[in-house]
Amino acid sequence: MLVAGCAKPEPPAAAEPIVSSTFNATDVAWLQLLIPMTEQALALLGSAPERTSNAQVIRLAVTMNGEHRAQLTQLRGLLSKAGVPETDIHDGHDIPGIVTPADLLIVNKTTGSTFDRLFAEHVSDYLRQSVLVAKGEQTSGADRETKALAVAMAKARAGELAELTKNGWL
């Protein structure tokens, strides 16, 4: 808009991210939550071989690490397909299921059975919350591919929770 006597136009409004028409707000919110949740869980999973000699914990951590890295790649790909830049809008938030930097500091100062207990506690919280929010995506999301990933992740993470329970860690 020009004001009389002023030749300077108003600056353009900040550009909104272009979201693909197949994605709705639930799809984007789910992706934006699961990416940092998974990243933080991967930091915990990656520390297990150095912190414990429990073969079951190490095997579970290594298996989950590979699977969750692949899921993280899929999550990022879908967020990119949605046309939304990857930014951690939850940085600094204490959200259920997120292994916080403070949690990692504590866990990574432990070894042996203390590590195993904290590992199981944090991993189970992460898995439970992942299953819960995946159900929300399944019922309220719009993008077919994102909803399919939510179904697959919920099933896989429920299976991982069952393994924690079967091993007596929960």
DSSP file with accessible surface (Angstrom, degrees, kcal/mol):
  #  RESIDUE AA STRUCTURE BP1 BP2  ACC     N-H-->O    O-->H-N    N-H-->O    O-->H-N    TCO  KAPPA ALPHA  PHI   PSI    X-CA   Y-CA   Z-CA
    1    1 A M              0   0  157      0, 0.0     2,-0.4     0, 0.0     9,-0.3   0.000 360.0 360.0 360.0 138.1    0.0    0.0    0.0
    2    2 A L        -     0   0  114      7,-0.1     2,-0.4     5,-0.0     5,-0.1  -0.817 360.0-149.1-103.5 138.5    1.3    3.5   -0.9
    3    3 A V    >   -     0   0   94     -2,-0.4     3,-2.8     5,-0.3     5,-0.1  -0.853  39.1 -89.0-102.8 141.7    0.8    6.4    1.4
    4    4 A A  T 3  S+     0   0  104     -2,-0.4     3,-0.1     1,-0.3    -1,-0.1  -0.196 116.2  13.9 -51.3 130.1    0.4    9.9   -0.1
    5    5 A G  T 3  S+     0   0   96      1,-0.2     2,-0.5    -3,-0.0    -1,-0.3   0.482 108.1 102.2  83.7   0.3    3.8   11.4   -0.5
    6    6 A C    <   -     0   0   57     -3,-2.8    -3,-0.3     1,-0.1    -1,-0.2  -0.977  47.0-172.9-122.2 126.9    5.6    8.1    0.2
    7    7 A A        +     0   0   97     -2,-0.5    -1,-0.1    -5,-0.1    -3,-0.1   0.277  56.7 103.3 -98.9   9.9    7.1    6.0   -2.7
    8    8 A K        -     0   0  165     -5,-0.1    -5,-0.3    -7,-0.0     2,-0.1  -0.820  62.6-144.3 -98.8 118.4    7.9    3.0   -0.5
    9    9 A P        -     0   0   94      0, 0.0    -7,-0.1     0, 0.0    -2,-0.1  -0.412  29.6 -97.0 -74.6 157.0    5.6    0.0   -0.8
   10   10 A E        -     0   0  122     -9,-0.3     3,-0.1     1,-0.1    -8,-0.0  -0.444  47.5 -99.7 -68.1 147.0    4.8   -2.2    2.3
   11   11 A P        -     0   0  114      0, 0.0    -1,-0.1     0, 0.0     3,-0.1  -0.350  45.5 -98.9 -66.4 148.7    7.0   -5.3    2.5
   12   12 A P        -     0   0  124      0, 0.0     3,-0.1     0, 0.0     2,-0.0  -0.327  43.5 -97.9 -65.9 151.3    5.3   -8.5    1.3
   13   13 A A        -     0   0   93      1,-0.1     3,-0.1    -3,-0.1     2,-0.0  -0.334  51.1 -86.8 -64.4 150.9    3.8  -10.7    3.9
   14   14 A A        -     0   0   91      1,-0.1     2,-0.2    -3,-0.1    -1,-0.1  -0.348  51.0-107.9 -59.6 136.9    5.9  -13.7    5.0
   15   15 A A        -     0   0   97     -3,-0.1    -1,-0.1     1,-0.1     3,-0.1  -0.498  27.6-136.0 -71.5 133.2    5.4  -16.6    2.7
   16   16 A E        -     0   0  159     -2,-0.2    -1,-0.1     1,-0.1    -3,-0.0  -0.634  32.8 -97.0 -82.3 146.1    3.4  -19.5    4.2
   17   17 A P        -     0   0   66      0, 0.0     2,-0.8     0, 0.0    67,-0.1  -0.368  38.1-118.8 -61.6 142.4    4.8  -23.0    3.5
   18   18 A I        -     0   0  144     65,-0.5     2,-0.5    -3,-0.1    -3,-0.0  -0.775  30.2-160.3 -86.7 113.6    3.0  -24.6    0.6
   19   19 A V        -     0   0   64     -2,-0.8    64,-0.2     1,-0.0    63,-0.1  -0.838  23.7-111.7 -98.1 129.2    1.3  -27.7    1.9
   20   20 A S    >   -     0   0   40     62,-1.4     3,-1.9    -2,-0.5    -1,-0.0  -0.250  26.3-118.5 -55.9 146.0    0.3  -30.3   -0.6
   21   21 A S  T 3  S+     0   0  124      1,-0.3    -1,-0.1    -3,-0.0    61,-0.1   0.658 110.8  62.4 -66.3 -14.5   -3.4  -30.6   -1.0
   22   22 A T  T 3  S+     0   0   65      2,-0.0     2,-0.4   121,-0.0    -1,-0.3   0.624  93.9  75.2 -85.5 -10.7   -3.3  -34.2    0.2
   23   23 A F    <   -     0   0   13     -3,-1.9     2,-0.2   119,-0.2    -4,-0.0  -0.805  61.9-167.8-102.3 141.2   -2.0  -33.3    3.6
   24   24 A N     >  -     0   0   55     -2,-0.4     4,-2.1   119,-0.0     5,-0.2  -0.609  43.6 -88.5-114.2-177.4   -4.0  -31.7    6.4
   25   25 A A  H  > S+     0   0   81      1,-0.2     4,-2.8    -2,-0.2     5,-0.2   0.849 125.5  55.3 -61.3 -35.0   -2.9  -30.1    9.7
   26   26 A T  H  > S+     0   0   51    114,-0.3     4,-2.6     2,-0.2    -1,-0.2   0.928 106.7  50.3 -64.9 -43.6   -3.0  -33.5   11.5
   27   27 A D  H  > S+     0   0    0    113,-0.2     4,-2.3     2,-0.2    -2,-0.2   0.948 114.4  43.8 -57.8 -49.4   -0.6  -35.1    9.0
   28   28 A V  H  X S+     0   0   18     -4,-2.1     4,-2.9     1,-0.2     5,-0.2   0.927 114.1  49.4 -64.7 -44.5    1.8  -32.2    9.3
   29   29 A A  H  X S+     0   0   51     -4,-2.8     4,-1.6     1,-0.2    -1,-0.2   0.905 111.1  50.4 -62.5 -40.8    1.6  -32.0   13.1
   30   30 A W  H  X S+     0   0   11     -4,-2.6     4,-3.0    -5,-0.2     3,-0.3   0.943 112.7  45.8 -63.3 -46.2    2.1  -35.8   13.4
   31   31 A L  H  X S+     0   0    0     -4,-2.3     4,-2.0     1,-0.2    -2,-0.2   0.923 111.5  52.1 -62.4 -43.3    5.2  -35.6   11.2
   32   32 A Q  H  < S+     0   0   29     -4,-2.9    58,-0.3     1,-0.2    -1,-0.2   0.765 115.5  42.1 -67.3 -24.3    6.6  -32.6   13.1
   33   33 A L  H  X S+     0   0   23     -4,-1.6     4,-1.9    -3,-0.3    -2,-0.2   0.887 112.8  50.4 -84.8 -45.1    6.2  -34.5   16.4
   34   34 A L  H  X S+     0   0    1     -4,-3.0     4,-2.6    -5,-0.2     5,-0.2   0.812 101.6  62.9 -68.8 -28.6    7.4  -37.9   15.3
   35   35 A I  H  X S+     0   0    4     -4,-2.0     4,-2.6    -5,-0.2    -1,-0.2   0.981 110.6  35.5 -63.1 -55.2   10.7  -36.6   13.8
   36   36 A P  H  > S+     0   0    6      0, 0.0     4,-2.4     0, 0.0     5,-0.2   0.884 116.4  55.8 -68.1 -32.6   12.1  -35.1   17.0
   37   37 A M  H  X S+     0   0    0     -4,-1.9     4,-2.0     1,-0.2    62,-0.4   0.941 112.3  42.6 -59.3 -45.5   10.7  -38.0   19.1
   38   38 A T  H  X S+     0   0    0     -4,-2.6     4,-2.6     2,-0.2    -1,-0.2   0.910 111.6  54.3 -69.0 -41.9   12.4  -40.5   16.8
   39   39 A E  H  X S+     0   0   56     -4,-2.6     4,-1.5    -5,-0.2    -1,-0.2   0.925 111.4  44.9 -57.8 -46.0   15.7  -38.5   16.7
   40   40 A Q  H  X S+     0   0   49     -4,-2.4     4,-1.5     1,-0.2    -1,-0.2   0.890 111.9  51.8 -68.0 -38.5   15.9  -38.4   20.5
   41   41 A A  H  X S+     0   0    2     -4,-2.0     4,-3.0    -5,-0.2    -1,-0.2   0.896 105.3  56.8 -64.3 -37.6   15.0  -42.1   20.9
   42   42 A L  H  X S+     0   0    7     -4,-2.6     4,-2.6     1,-0.2    -1,-0.2   0.867 101.9  55.8 -62.3 -35.3   17.8  -42.9   18.4
   43   43 A A  H  X S+     0   0   47     -4,-1.5     4,-0.7     2,-0.2    -1,-0.2   0.913 111.7  43.6 -61.9 -40.9   20.3  -41.2   20.6
   44   44 A L  H >X S+     0   0    1     -4,-1.5     3,-0.9     2,-0.2     4,-0.7   0.940 113.4  50.2 -68.7 -47.4   19.2  -43.4   23.5
   45   45 A L  H >< S+     0   0    3     -4,-3.0     3,-1.0     1,-0.3    -2,-0.2   0.896 107.7  54.9 -59.1 -39.5   19.2  -46.6   21.3
   46   46 A G  H 3< S+     0   0   33     -4,-2.6     4,-0.3     1,-0.2    -1,-0.3   0.732 102.7  56.9 -68.0 -21.3   22.6  -45.8   20.0
   47   47 A S  H XX S+     0   0   10     -3,-0.9     4,-1.0    -4,-0.7     3,-0.9   0.679  83.5  86.3 -84.2 -15.6   24.1  -45.6   23.5
   48   48 A A  H XX S+     0   0    0     -3,-1.0     4,-1.6    -4,-0.7     3,-1.0   0.882  81.4  55.6 -57.3 -48.0   23.0  -49.1   24.6
   49   49 A P  H 34 S+     0   0   63      0, 0.0    -1,-0.2     0, 0.0    -2,-0.1   0.814 113.4  43.4 -59.2 -25.6   26.0  -51.1   23.3
   50   50 A E  H <4 S+     0   0  156     -3,-0.9    -2,-0.2    -4,-0.3    -3,-0.1   0.663 117.0  45.5 -88.4 -17.4   28.4  -48.9   25.3
   51   51 A R  H << S+     0   0   55     -3,-1.0    61,-1.7    -4,-1.0     2,-0.3   0.546 112.9  33.9-107.0 -13.5   26.4  -48.8   28.5
   52   52 A T     <  -     0   0   12     -4,-1.6    -1,-0.1    59,-0.2    61,-0.0  -0.980  46.5-155.4-142.4 158.0   25.3  -52.4   29.1
   53   53 A S        +     0   0  115     -2,-0.3     2,-0.7    -3,-0.1    -1,-0.1   0.304  60.1 122.5-108.8   4.7   26.5  -55.9   28.6
   54   54 A N     >  -     0   0   44      1,-0.2     4,-2.5    58,-0.1     5,-0.2  -0.560  52.2-156.5 -71.7 110.2   22.9  -57.3   28.6
   55   55 A A  H  > S+     0   0   70     -2,-0.7     4,-2.7     1,-0.2     5,-0.2   0.845  90.5  53.8 -60.2 -34.9   22.7  -59.1   25.2
   56   56 A Q  H  > S+     0   0   75      2,-0.2     4,-2.4     1,-0.2    -1,-0.2   0.913 110.3  46.1 -66.8 -43.0   18.9  -58.7   25.1
   57   57 A V  H  > S+     0   0    1      2,-0.2     4,-2.9     1,-0.2     5,-0.2   0.938 114.5  47.9 -64.4 -45.2   19.0  -54.9   25.6
   58   58 A I  H  X S+     0   0   48     -4,-2.5     4,-2.8     2,-0.2     5,-0.3   0.939 112.3  48.7 -62.3 -46.1   21.8  -54.6   23.0
   59   59 A R  H  X S+     0   0  127     -4,-2.7     4,-2.5    -5,-0.2     5,-0.2   0.939 113.9  46.0 -60.4 -46.4   19.9  -56.7   20.5
   60   60 A L  H  X S+     0   0    4     -4,-2.4     4,-3.0     1,-0.2     5,-0.3   0.939 114.0  48.8 -62.3 -44.9   16.7  -54.8   20.9
   61   61 A A  H  X S+     0   0    1     -4,-2.9     4,-2.6     1,-0.2    -2,-0.2   0.919 112.8  46.9 -63.1 -43.3   18.5  -51.4   20.7
   62   62 A V  H  X S+     0   0   84     -4,-2.8     4,-2.0    -5,-0.2    -1,-0.2   0.930 115.0  46.2 -66.4 -43.9   20.4  -52.4   17.6
   63   63 A T  H  X S+     0   0   68     -4,-2.5     4,-2.2    -5,-0.3    -2,-0.2   0.950 115.8  45.0 -62.8 -49.2   17.3  -53.7   15.9
   64   64 A M  H  X S+     0   0    1     -4,-3.0     4,-3.4    -5,-0.2     5,-0.3   0.889 108.1  59.0 -63.1 -38.7   15.2  -50.8   16.9
   65   65 A N  H  X S+     0   0   30     -4,-2.6     4,-2.0    -5,-0.3    -1,-0.2   0.941 109.3  43.2 -56.6 -48.4   17.9  -48.4   15.8
   66   66 A G  H  X S+     0   0   46     -4,-2.0     4,-1.8     2,-0.2    -1,-0.2   0.932 117.4  45.4 -63.8 -46.2   17.9  -49.7   12.3
   67   67 A E  H  X S+     0   0   87     -4,-2.2     4,-2.1     1,-0.2    -2,-0.2   0.912 114.4  47.2 -65.2 -42.5   14.1  -49.8   12.0
   68   68 A H  H  X S+     0   0    0     -4,-3.4     4,-2.4     2,-0.2    -1,-0.2   0.830 108.1  55.7 -74.5 -28.2   13.6  -46.3   13.5
   69   69 A R  H  X S+     0   0  131     -4,-2.0     4,-2.0    -5,-0.3    -1,-0.2   0.915 109.1  48.0 -65.2 -41.7   16.3  -44.8   11.3
   70   70 A A  H  X S+     0   0   54     -4,-1.8     4,-1.9     1,-0.2    -2,-0.2   0.911 111.9  49.3 -64.0 -41.6   14.4  -46.1    8.3
   71   71 A Q  H  X S+     0   0   19     -4,-2.1     4,-2.8     2,-0.2    -2,-0.2   0.897 107.2  55.4 -63.9 -38.9   11.1  -44.7    9.7
   72   72 A L  H  X S+     0   0    9     -4,-2.4     4,-2.6     1,-0.2     5,-0.2   0.912 105.8  51.7 -61.2 -40.6   12.8  -41.3   10.3
   73   73 A T  H  X S+     0   0  100     -4,-2.0     4,-2.2     1,-0.2    -1,-0.2   0.922 111.2  47.7 -61.5 -42.1   13.8  -41.2    6.6
   74   74 A Q  H  X S+     0   0  104     -4,-1.9     4,-2.4     2,-0.2    -2,-0.2   0.912 110.6  51.3 -65.1 -43.0   10.2  -41.9    5.7
   75   75 A L  H  X S+     0   0    0     -4,-2.8     4,-2.3     1,-0.2    -2,-0.2   0.933 111.8  46.9 -59.4 -46.3    8.9  -39.2    8.1
   76   76 A R  H  X S+     0   0   87     -4,-2.6     4,-2.3     1,-0.2    -1,-0.2   0.888 110.4  53.0 -64.0 -40.2   11.3  -36.6    6.6
   77   77 A G  H  X S+     0   0   41     -4,-2.2     4,-2.5    -5,-0.2    -1,-0.2   0.910 110.2  47.4 -62.4 -41.1   10.3  -37.6    3.1
   78   78 A L  H  X S+     0   0    5     -4,-2.4     4,-2.0     2,-0.2    -2,-0.2   0.897 110.2  51.6 -68.3 -39.4    6.6  -37.1    3.8
   79   79 A L  H  <>S+     0   0    3     -4,-2.3     5,-2.0     2,-0.2     4,-0.5   0.927 111.8  47.6 -63.6 -40.4    7.2  -33.8    5.5
   80   80 A S  H ><5S+     0   0   89     -4,-2.3     3,-1.5     1,-0.2    -2,-0.2   0.922 109.6  52.9 -64.1 -43.3    9.2  -32.7    2.5
   81   81 A K  H 3<5S+     0   0  107     -4,-2.5    -1,-0.2     1,-0.3    -2,-0.2   0.841 104.1  57.5 -60.7 -32.5    6.4  -34.0    0.2
   82   82 A A  T 3<5S-     0   0    0     -4,-2.0   -62,-1.4     2,-0.2    -1,-0.3   0.633 115.5-119.7 -72.5 -13.7    3.9  -31.9    2.2
   83   83 A G  T < 5S+     0   0   35     -3,-1.5   -65,-0.5    -4,-0.5    -3,-0.2   0.686  70.1 132.5  82.8  20.1    6.0  -28.8    1.4
   84   84 A V      < -     0   0   13     -5,-2.0    -1,-0.3   -67,-0.1    -2,-0.2  -0.892  57.2-122.9-108.9 129.2    6.8  -28.1    5.0
   85   85 A P        -     0   0   77      0, 0.0     2,-0.9     0, 0.0    -5,-0.0  -0.358  30.6-107.7 -67.9 149.1   10.3  -27.3    6.0
   86   86 A E        +     0   0   91      2,-0.1     2,-0.3   -51,-0.0   -10,-0.0  -0.705  57.4 148.2 -82.2 107.1   11.8  -29.5    8.7
   87   87 A T        -     0   0   81     -2,-0.9     2,-1.5    -3,-0.0     3,-0.1  -0.988  52.1-119.5-134.8 144.1   12.0  -27.4   11.9
   88   88 A D    >   +     0   0   65     -2,-0.3     3,-1.5     1,-0.2   -55,-0.1  -0.673  33.3 174.6 -86.0  89.7   11.7  -28.7   15.4
   89   89 A I  T 3  S+     0   0   82     -2,-1.5    -1,-0.2     1,-0.3   -56,-0.1   0.611  79.0  55.8 -71.0  -9.9    8.7  -26.8   16.6
   90   90 A H  T >  S+     0   0   41    -58,-0.3     3,-2.6    -3,-0.1    -1,-0.3   0.304  73.7 141.0-103.4   7.3    8.8  -28.8   19.8
   91   91 A D  T <  S+     0   0  128     -3,-1.5     3,-0.1     1,-0.3    -4,-0.0  -0.271  76.6  11.2 -55.2 127.0   12.4  -27.9   20.7
   92   92 A G  T 3  S+     0   0   77      1,-0.3     2,-0.3     0, 0.0    -1,-0.3   0.349  98.0 126.8  86.8  -6.5   12.7  -27.4   24.5
   93   93 A H    <   -     0   0   97     -3,-2.6     2,-1.2     1,-0.1    -1,-0.3  -0.640  59.7-137.2 -85.1 142.0    9.2  -28.8   25.2
   94   94 A D        +     0   0  138     -2,-0.3    -1,-0.1    -3,-0.1    -3,-0.1  -0.760  39.0 170.6 -96.7  86.8    8.8  -31.6   27.7
   95   95 A I    >   -     0   0   30     -2,-1.2     3,-2.2    -5,-0.1     5,-0.0  -0.808  41.8 -97.3-102.2 138.8    6.4  -33.8   25.7
   96   96 A P  T 3  S+     0   0   84      0, 0.0     3,-0.1     0, 0.0    -1,-0.1  -0.250 109.7  22.0 -52.8 135.6    5.4  -37.3   26.8
   97   97 A G  T 3  S+     0   0   11      1,-0.3     2,-0.5    32,-0.0    33,-0.1   0.240  92.2 117.2  92.0 -14.0    7.5  -39.8   24.9
   98   98 A I    <   -     0   0   19     -3,-2.2     2,-0.8    27,-0.1    -1,-0.3  -0.784  62.5-137.8 -90.8 127.3   10.4  -37.6   24.0
   99   99 A V        -     0   0    2     -2,-0.5   -56,-0.1   -62,-0.4   -55,-0.1  -0.755  31.1-146.3 -79.3 110.0   13.7  -38.6   25.5
  100  100 A T     >  -     0   0   22     -2,-0.8     4,-2.5     1,-0.1     5,-0.2  -0.346  22.0-110.4 -78.5 161.7   15.0  -35.1   26.5
  101  101 A P  H  > S+     0   0   89      0, 0.0     4,-2.2     0, 0.0     5,-0.1   0.886 122.6  54.3 -56.3 -36.1   18.6  -34.0   26.5
  102  102 A A  H  > S+     0   0   57      2,-0.2     4,-1.9     1,-0.2     5,-0.2   0.904 106.8  50.7 -64.7 -40.8   18.4  -34.0   30.3
  103  103 A D  H  > S+     0   0   40      1,-0.2     4,-3.0     2,-0.2     5,-0.2   0.927 109.9  50.4 -59.6 -45.4   17.2  -37.7   30.2
  104  104 A L  H  X S+     0   0   22     -4,-2.5     4,-2.7     1,-0.2    -2,-0.2   0.886 106.8  54.3 -62.8 -38.7   20.1  -38.6   28.0
  105  105 A L  H  < S+     0   0  113     -4,-2.2     4,-0.2    -5,-0.2    -1,-0.2   0.924 113.4  42.4 -60.3 -44.0   22.6  -36.9   30.3
  106  106 A I  H >< S+     0   0  101     -4,-1.9     3,-1.6     1,-0.2    -2,-0.2   0.954 116.0  47.1 -67.5 -50.7   21.4  -39.0   33.2
  107  107 A V  H >< S+     0   0    0     -4,-3.0     3,-1.9     1,-0.3    -2,-0.2   0.898 108.1  56.2 -59.8 -41.0   21.1  -42.3   31.3
  108  108 A N  T 3< S+     0   0   58     -4,-2.7    -1,-0.3     1,-0.3    -2,-0.2   0.482  98.9  61.3 -77.5   2.6   24.5  -41.9   29.7
  109  109 A K  T <  S+     0   0  168     -3,-1.6    -1,-0.3    -4,-0.2     2,-0.2   0.358  99.0  74.9 -98.6   0.8   26.1  -41.6   33.2
  110  110 A T    <   -     0   0   24     -3,-1.9     2,-0.3    -4,-0.2    -3,-0.0  -0.713  56.4-175.8-112.2 164.4   24.9  -45.1   34.0
  111  111 A T    >>  +     0   0   86     -2,-0.2     4,-1.1   -58,-0.0     3,-1.0  -0.902  48.4   9.5-143.8 173.2   25.9  -48.6   33.1
  112  112 A G  H 3> S-     0   0   27    -61,-1.7     4,-2.5    -2,-0.3     5,-0.2  -0.158 123.2  -7.5  59.3-140.2   24.7  -52.2   33.7
  113  113 A S  H 3> S+     0   0   95      1,-0.2     4,-2.3     2,-0.2    -1,-0.2   0.803 134.2  56.8 -66.1 -29.4   21.4  -52.8   35.3
  114  114 A T  H <> S+     0   0   63     -3,-1.0     4,-2.3     2,-0.2    -1,-0.2   0.939 110.1  45.2 -66.2 -44.3   20.8  -49.2   36.1
  115  115 A F  H  X S+     0   0    0     -4,-1.1     4,-3.4   -64,-0.2     5,-0.2   0.939 111.0  54.0 -60.8 -46.4   21.1  -48.3   32.5
  116  116 A D  H  X S+     0   0   24     -4,-2.5     4,-2.6     1,-0.2    -2,-0.2   0.904 109.9  47.3 -56.0 -43.1   18.9  -51.3   31.5
  117  117 A R  H  X S+     0   0  145     -4,-2.3     4,-2.3     2,-0.2    -1,-0.2   0.947 116.1  42.7 -65.4 -48.5   16.1  -50.0   33.8
  118  118 A L  H  X S+     0   0   18     -4,-2.3     4,-2.7     2,-0.2     5,-0.3   0.899 113.4  53.6 -66.1 -38.7   16.3  -46.4   32.6
  119  119 A F  H  X S+     0   0    1     -4,-3.4     4,-2.9    -5,-0.2     5,-0.3   0.957 110.9  45.5 -58.4 -51.7   16.6  -47.6   29.0
  120  120 A A  H  X S+     0   0    3     -4,-2.6     4,-2.4    -5,-0.2     5,-0.2   0.899 113.0  51.5 -61.5 -39.9   13.5  -49.7   29.3
  121  121 A E  H  X S+     0   0   85     -4,-2.3     4,-2.0    -5,-0.2    -1,-0.2   0.951 115.6  39.2 -62.3 -51.4   11.6  -46.9   31.0
  122  122 A H  H  X S+     0   0   20     -4,-2.7     4,-2.3     2,-0.2    -2,-0.2   0.905 116.6  49.8 -69.4 -41.3   12.4  -44.2   28.4
  123  123 A V  H  X S+     0   0    2     -4,-2.9     4,-2.9    -5,-0.3     5,-0.2   0.927 111.2  49.5 -64.8 -41.5   12.0  -46.6   25.4
  124  124 A S  H  X S+     0   0    4     -4,-2.4     4,-2.9    -5,-0.3     5,-0.2   0.914 110.4  50.2 -66.2 -38.6    8.6  -47.8   26.7
  125  125 A D  H  X S+     0   0   71     -4,-2.0     4,-2.3    -5,-0.2     5,-0.2   0.931 113.0  47.5 -61.2 -45.0    7.4  -44.2   27.2
  126  126 A Y  H  X S+     0   0    1     -4,-2.3     4,-2.4     2,-0.2    -2,-0.2   0.924 113.8  46.6 -61.1 -47.2    8.5  -43.3   23.7
  127  127 A L  H  X S+     0   0    0     -4,-2.9     4,-2.4     2,-0.2     5,-0.2   0.926 112.3  49.5 -65.4 -43.8    6.9  -46.4   22.2
  128  128 A R  H  X S+     0   0  120     -4,-2.9     4,-2.3     1,-0.2    -1,-0.2   0.927 113.8  45.4 -60.1 -47.0    3.6  -45.9   24.0
  129  129 A Q  H  X S+     0   0   40     -4,-2.3     4,-2.8    -5,-0.2     5,-0.3   0.894 110.7  54.5 -66.2 -37.1    3.4  -42.2   23.0
  130  130 A S  H  X S+     0   0    3     -4,-2.4     4,-1.9    -5,-0.2    -1,-0.2   0.913 109.9  46.5 -61.0 -44.0    4.3  -43.1   19.4
  131  131 A V  H  X S+     0   0   20     -4,-2.4     4,-1.8     2,-0.2    -2,-0.2   0.926 112.5  51.5 -63.9 -43.5    1.4  -45.7   19.3
  132  132 A L  H  X S+     0   0  107     -4,-2.3     4,-1.3     1,-0.2     3,-0.2   0.948 113.5  41.5 -60.9 -50.0   -1.0  -43.2   20.8
  133  133 A V  H  X S+     0   0   28     -4,-2.8     4,-2.0     1,-0.2    -1,-0.2   0.828 109.3  60.1 -72.9 -25.7   -0.2  -40.3   18.4
  134  134 A A  H  X S+     0   0    2     -4,-1.9     4,-2.5    -5,-0.3    -1,-0.2   0.878 102.0  53.9 -65.9 -35.3   -0.2  -42.7   15.4
  135  135 A K  H  X S+     0   0  121     -4,-1.8     4,-1.9    -3,-0.2    -1,-0.2   0.896 106.2  52.3 -65.0 -38.2   -3.8  -43.6   16.2
  136  136 A G  H  X S+     0   0   31     -4,-1.3     4,-2.5     1,-0.2     5,-0.3   0.910 109.9  48.5 -62.3 -42.4   -4.6  -39.9   16.1
  137  137 A E  H  X S+     0   0    1     -4,-2.0     4,-2.6     1,-0.2    -2,-0.2   0.917 109.1  54.0 -62.8 -41.7   -3.0  -39.7   12.6
  138  138 A Q  H  < S+     0   0   59     -4,-2.5    -1,-0.2     1,-0.2    -2,-0.2   0.869 117.2  35.8 -62.4 -36.4   -4.9  -42.8   11.5
  139  139 A T  H  < S+     0   0  114     -4,-1.9    -1,-0.2    -5,-0.1    -2,-0.2   0.801 132.3  24.6 -88.9 -28.5   -8.3  -41.3   12.4
  140  140 A S  H  < S+     0   0   65     -4,-2.5  -114,-0.3    -5,-0.2  -113,-0.2   0.529  94.7 101.6-117.3  -9.7   -7.8  -37.6   11.6
  141  141 A G     <  -     0   0    9     -4,-2.6  -118,-0.1    -5,-0.3  -116,-0.1  -0.273  48.5-162.0 -72.5 165.6   -5.0  -37.5    9.0
  142  142 A A        +     0   0   54   -118,-0.1     2,-0.4  -120,-0.1  -119,-0.2   0.703  60.3  91.2-117.5 -34.0   -5.8  -37.0    5.3
  143  143 A D     >  -     0   0    7      1,-0.2     4,-2.6  -119,-0.1     5,-0.2  -0.535  63.8-148.7 -75.6 124.8   -2.7  -38.1    3.3
  144  144 A R  H  > S+     0   0  197     -2,-0.4     4,-2.3     1,-0.2     5,-0.2   0.902  96.0  47.6 -59.2 -44.4   -3.0  -41.8    2.4
  145  145 A E  H  > S+     0   0   89      2,-0.2     4,-2.1     1,-0.2    -1,-0.2   0.896 112.6  48.8 -67.8 -38.8    0.8  -42.5    2.5
  146  146 A T  H  > S+     0   0    0      2,-0.2     4,-2.3     1,-0.2    -2,-0.2   0.924 111.9  49.0 -67.3 -42.4    1.2  -40.7    5.9
  147  147 A K  H  X S+     0   0   72     -4,-2.6     4,-2.2     1,-0.2    -2,-0.2   0.898 109.4  52.8 -64.2 -38.9   -1.7  -42.7    7.4
  148  148 A A  H  X S+     0   0   56     -4,-2.3     4,-2.4    -5,-0.2    -1,-0.2   0.900 108.8  49.5 -64.0 -39.8   -0.3  -45.9    6.1
  149  149 A L  H  X S+     0   0   12     -4,-2.1     4,-3.1     1,-0.2     5,-0.2   0.912 108.5  53.5 -64.9 -39.6    3.1  -45.1    7.7
  150  150 A A  H  X S+     0   0    0     -4,-2.3     4,-2.5     2,-0.2    -2,-0.2   0.905 109.2  49.0 -61.3 -40.1    1.2  -44.4   11.0
  151  151 A V  H  X S+     0   0   74     -4,-2.2     4,-2.2     2,-0.2    -2,-0.2   0.949 114.0  45.2 -62.7 -48.9   -0.5  -47.8   10.8
  152  152 A A  H  X S+     0   0   54     -4,-2.4     4,-2.6     1,-0.2    -2,-0.2   0.910 114.8  47.8 -63.6 -42.0    2.8  -49.6   10.1
  153  153 A M  H  X S+     0   0    4     -4,-3.1     4,-3.0     2,-0.2     5,-0.3   0.906 110.3  51.5 -67.5 -41.1    4.6  -47.6   12.9
  154  154 A A  H  X S+     0   0   12     -4,-2.5     4,-2.2    -5,-0.2    -1,-0.2   0.926 112.7  46.3 -61.5 -42.8    1.9  -48.3   15.4
  155  155 A K  H  X S+     0   0  169     -4,-2.2     4,-2.0    -5,-0.2    -2,-0.2   0.941 115.4  45.5 -64.8 -46.6    2.0  -52.0   14.7
  156  156 A A  H  X S+     0   0   38     -4,-2.6     4,-2.0     1,-0.2    -2,-0.2   0.925 115.0  46.7 -64.6 -42.4    5.8  -52.2   14.9
  157  157 A R  H  X S+     0   0    1     -4,-3.0     4,-2.2     1,-0.2    -1,-0.2   0.857 109.1  53.9 -73.7 -30.4    6.1  -50.1   18.0
  158  158 A A  H  X S+     0   0   47     -4,-2.2     4,-2.3    -5,-0.3    -1,-0.2   0.904 108.6  51.6 -66.0 -37.9    3.3  -52.1   19.8
  159  159 A G  H  X S+     0   0   42     -4,-2.0     4,-1.9     2,-0.2    -2,-0.2   0.889 108.3  50.6 -63.8 -39.1    5.4  -55.2   18.9
  160  160 A E  H  X S+     0   0   11     -4,-2.0     4,-2.1     2,-0.2    -2,-0.2   0.898 109.1  51.2 -67.2 -37.9    8.5  -53.6   20.5
  161  161 A L  H  X S+     0   0   27     -4,-2.2     4,-2.3     1,-0.2    -2,-0.2   0.911 107.7  53.2 -62.8 -41.5    6.5  -52.8   23.6
  162  162 A A  H  X S+     0   0   57     -4,-2.3     4,-3.1     1,-0.2    -2,-0.2   0.889 107.3  51.8 -61.7 -38.0    5.3  -56.4   23.7
  163  163 A E  H  X S+     0   0   54     -4,-1.9     4,-2.3     2,-0.2    -1,-0.2   0.909 107.5  51.6 -66.2 -40.4    9.0  -57.5   23.6
  164  164 A L  H  <>S+     0   0    0     -4,-2.1     5,-2.4     2,-0.2     6,-0.6   0.923 113.9  44.9 -59.6 -42.2    9.9  -55.3   26.5
  165  165 A T  H ><5S+     0   0   81     -4,-2.3     3,-1.9     4,-0.2    -2,-0.2   0.933 110.6  53.2 -66.8 -45.6    7.0  -56.8   28.5
  166  166 A K  H 3<5S+     0   0  163     -4,-3.1    -1,-0.2     1,-0.3    -2,-0.2   0.874 107.4  52.3 -58.4 -37.1    7.9  -60.3   27.5
  167  167 A N  T 3<5S-     0   0   34     -4,-2.3    -1,-0.3    -5,-0.2    -2,-0.2   0.434 117.5-114.7 -80.6   0.0   11.5  -59.8   28.6
  168  168 A G  T < 5S+     0   0   58     -3,-1.9    -3,-0.2    -5,-0.1    -2,-0.1   0.675  80.8 124.5  78.2  18.5   10.2  -58.6   32.0
  169  169 A W      <       0   0   51     -5,-2.4    -4,-0.2    -6,-0.2    -5,-0.1   0.594 360.0 360.0 -85.8 -11.6   11.5  -55.0   31.5
  170  170 A L              0   0   80     -6,-0.6    -2,-0.0    -5,-0.2   -49,-0.0  -0.887 360.0 360.0-118.6 360.0    8.1  -53.5   32.1
